[in-house]
Amino acid sequence: MTNAISKWSLGIAIAAFMAGGASLASAEKLVLGNEGSYPPFSMVDASGKLTGFEPDLAREMCKRMSVECEIVVMDFKGLIPALLQNKLDAVATQTKPLPERKAKVLFGRPVLFNPDSYVVQSGKNYTFSKDGLKGVRIGLQRGSAQAKYVAEQFGDAVEVVFYDNPDQIRLDLSSGRLDMSLGPKISWTNEFLTKPAGKGWEFAGGELWTGGGEAGSSWIARKDSQELLDRMSKTIDTIIADCTFTKLRKQYMTVELLPEEAACR
């Protein structure tokens, strides 16, 4: 009888061990896409590590969700196609809610509010109309909300030069190969206007919401991933509420990204 009980107990123990091992082996893993070339929100450092506010926020989110996360870096224009091809589970790069994007993917809670503005040479008094910008060379990122906005507003009156990332635009602005750009004020302030290369440049044309008129930028997921996106959004809510969001943000920039940050001053 004792031997039978021992064998039964051993069998239960082995089954429990195997179940535990299976659970560990099948632990949830998420593959997140990130642009990696949009400082201070995301950038790859000299050692090849992806850093910046959004990767840090994504890692904190994954930790609180108790999931393993792999962050894949690719050009912004490739993020949504990769998501739709199931190469990514979600995109952890700020994305504006353009109507054509909303038709394809789901948008989570806003991770920041960052209006756009034109960046022009100081002293240039442009009129932002088709006649006022005729022949102007404007540098824009491929696949961006800003590129769509400029096309809708000015058509072929302006000469658009497309780039894969904002760093390339800034280089050509400072070297005189472009007349202007259009982009998020926070990024352009931190990465250009407050640096030596940005001397003699300024914002113009006021603040614009180029994301189909909707304020705010979010992380996104496929249409079949509402449950995942809800988990992500609720987790980010907790990160904001306990001021960890603000603590992470302060490592990269001084300006607040969300109204809720006021409670963490």
N, C-alpha and C positions, 0 to 999 in steps of 0.2 A: 504493500500500500504506500509506504514511504517513498519507494523508488518511483512508483507511478506518479505521485504528487510532485516529486522532484523533476521528473521528465516533463510533466505538464507545466510546471513553473518555468523550466528552461525554455520550453516552446513559446510560452507567452513572452518571455524576455527577448528571445530571438526575434519574434514577430514585432515587438515594440521597437527593437533596435533597427530592424529593417525599415519599418515605417518611418522612424525618425530620420534614417539615412535618405529615404526617398523624399521626405519633406525638404531636407537640406538640399538635395540634388535638384529639386524642382522649385527652389526659392525664386520668387518673382524677380525678373530682371527687365528693366526698361531701357530702351535705346532712344536717347534724346538727341535731336539735331541742334547745332548751334553754329552761328556764323563765324565766330572766332576772329573777326577782323573789324570790330566795331567798338574801339576803346571809348570810354572806360568800362563799357558794358561787357565786352568780351574781347580777348586778345590772347595770342600765343606768345609766351615769353621766350627768352633766349635759350632756355633748356628744352623747349618744345612743349611745356605744360600749358594747358588751357586755363586762363585765369580771367579775372574780371568779375563785375557784380553779378551778372546773370549765371555764369557757371557756379559761383559760390552759392547763389540762391537755389539753383537746381540741386546741388549736392546736399544742402540743408533740407530741402523738401524731400529728397529721396531718403535721407536718414530718418526723418520723422514718419515717413510712409513705410519704413522697414523694408525697403526694396533695394536691390542692387541696381545701380545706374551706370550706363556707359554713355558718354557724351561724344558724339561724332561731329567733327568740324567739316563744314562744306560751304561753298559760296551761297549767299542768301537766295539767289535765283533757283538753286537746286533743292532747297529745303522742302517746299510743298510737293514737288514731284516725287522726292524720295519718300515723303510721308504717305502719299497716295499709292506708292508702289510697295507699301508695307516694309520698307527698309528702315523706317523709324516708327517708334510708338507715339512720339509727340515731338513738337518743336519748342525748345526753350530759348527762343530768340524773339525779342519784341516784334510783333507783327501787327500792322494796322488793319482794321476790319473793312477792307475794300469789298464792295458788293460781290465781285467775281470770286474773291477768296471765301466769303461767307457761304457762297453757293457750293463750295467744295469741302470746306473744313469747319470744325467747331472752334469757337473762341472762348477761352476761359476768362476769369476775372482779370481786369487790367492790372498790369505789373508796373505801369508808369504812365504819367501824362506828360507828353513832351511835344509841344507844338513846333511846327516847322517855320523857318524864315529863310529869306534869300541872304546869301553871303556875297557882298559886292565890295569893290574897292572904295575906300573912304573918299567922299567928295563926289561920287558918281550919283547923279540924281535921275535915276531911271523912272520912267512911267511904266507900270506893270500892265501893259496892254500889248496887243499885236504890233501896233505901230511903234510903241515906245521901246520894244525889245527886238525890233527887226534886225536880223543879222548878228545878234548877240550869241556868243558861244557859252553854253551852259553845261557844266559837267554834272551828270546824274548817275546813280547806281542802277544797273540793269535789274529789271523786275521790281523796282521799288514803287511805293505809292507816290513819291515825288515825281518820278518819270511819267506816270499815268496822268498826274495832275497837270504837269507842264504841257503834255501832248493835248489834253482836253482844252486848256486855256489858250494856248498860243499856236498850236498846229505847227506848220513848217515856217512860221515867221522867225523862230529861233533856230539856231544850229545846235542840236543836242549831241554831246559827246558822251558815250556810255562807258562805264567803268565797272569792274567786278567788285571793288570795295572802296570805301571812303578815303583810305590812305592815298590811293592813286589820284583821287580828285584833288586832295589837298596839295599834293606835290605839283600838279599842273596849275593850280591856282597861284601858288607862290612863285612859280617859274614864269608866269605870264601867259601860259598857253590857253587859259580860260578867262572869261569875263566874270563869271559868277557860278554859284551852285545854289541848291535848295536842299535844306536838310534840317534835322531836329536841333533845336537851339541848345539843349544841354550838351550834346555830343560836340557840336561845333564850337561851343564856348570852351569846353575842357580841352579839346584836341587841336584847336587852331587859333581862335581869336585871342586866347590868353598866352600863346606861345610866340617866340620870335618870328616864326614863319608867317604868323597871322598879322603882323604889324602892318597897318595900312588897309586893313579889311574890317568890315562892320556888317551888322544885320540891316536889312531894308525890307520894305514891303509889309511890315507888321507880322503878326502871328497867324499862322494858317493851320487848319486841321485837314490834311490831305487824305486822310483815311475815309473817304466817302462822306466827309462831314462829321463823322463820329470821333469824339475825343477818346484818347487812351489807346494803348497798345497792349496786346495780350500774348500768352503762349497758346498754342493750338494743338488740336488732335483730329484724327479722322472722324467722319460722321458716325462710324460704328463704335466710337470710343467715348461715349458720353459719361459712362460710369468712371472711367479713368480720369477724364478731364475734371469731373466733379471732385474726385479725391484730390487731385492736384490743387484745384482752386481752394478747397477747404483747408488743405494743409498750408497753403500760402497765407490764408486768413490767419492761422495761428502764429505764423512767423511774423506777420505784421503786428498782431495784437500784443505779443510779448516784447516788441521792439527789436527783435533779432534782425528784421528786415532793415531797420534804420542803422543798426550796428554794422551790418554788412555793407550797406550803401556808403557809410561814412569813410570806409577804407578807400573809396575810389572817387567820391565827389561830395561837395558840400550842399548842393541844392537838394531839397526834398522832392521825391518822385511821386508821392501819393498824398492826398489830403489827410489820410489816417495817420501819417507820420507826425502831425501836429501834437498828438498825445505823447510823443516820445522825445519832445524837445527838452 
